[in-house]
Amino acid sequence: MTITPTQAERWLEAVPERHSRRSYTGELVPPEHLDTLESLAASFRPWPDARAVLVREAPASIFLGIIGAYGGISGAPSAIVLVGSHDVPAERIGYTGEALVLEAAALGLDTCWVGGFFNPAATNKLVAHEADERVYAVIPVGMAEGHISRKERLLFGAGHEKRRRSPDDIAFGWQSWPVWARRGVVAARIAPSAMNREPWRFALGRDEAVTLSFDGLDMPRISKRLDCGIAMLHFELGAAAEGVTGEWEQLASPGVGRFVAGE
């Protein structure tokens, strides 16, 4: 198991505390919190072709371009950059990055996934990477403004409780599943996704392995597989809360992964 029991408990508790925020105060993140995130980014490598890099002092240029503010991000003092090989399955990016997001939430920090709208030129200058790697996503880190800004309300509907798909929508027949799998579905249900599209779909096989896929067609710029990688981590944390650990097997699209519980 890549995730330790301590991490599983800590991150699961942080799941309901995580909220996407785009307006930050500009206040610097305490150095000890940055140290914790930097250490996790260096050590949490479930796959060799996906990694997270902490940028302790993130210039505004990461989120600024010729069309204005990418993703509506402002005032974020730090950032997490997700880097992977050119052919990395996008779910590995989502899974790896969400671990950092939940750790930040556990530290009392605010974040927001920015997968399709950031400044690649500015980001590439900040993060050293190999010729066969590229940046897939950027996550601002900091303290959000105490109030929901007008920008967040108008552009992103912040401040309103998000309507989530019901468990029956994402996992047909889930109420008859083993307790650990039901707990995983509940945790995955509130995972963040681009445009709140919640593309993940879970199915339980006769062998009690859980298969994850996505609905519709994938999108090259803002991948549904990346969204599903975030849900993979949430599902695994839910299962771990019931004492069940396992491994994810990669599947071809529209499949994403198959969670096989350990003995």
Order of alpha helices (4+ residues) and beta strands (2+ residues): alpha-alpha-beta-beta-beta-beta-alpha-beta-alpha-beta-alpha-alpha-alpha-beta-beta-alpha-beta-beta
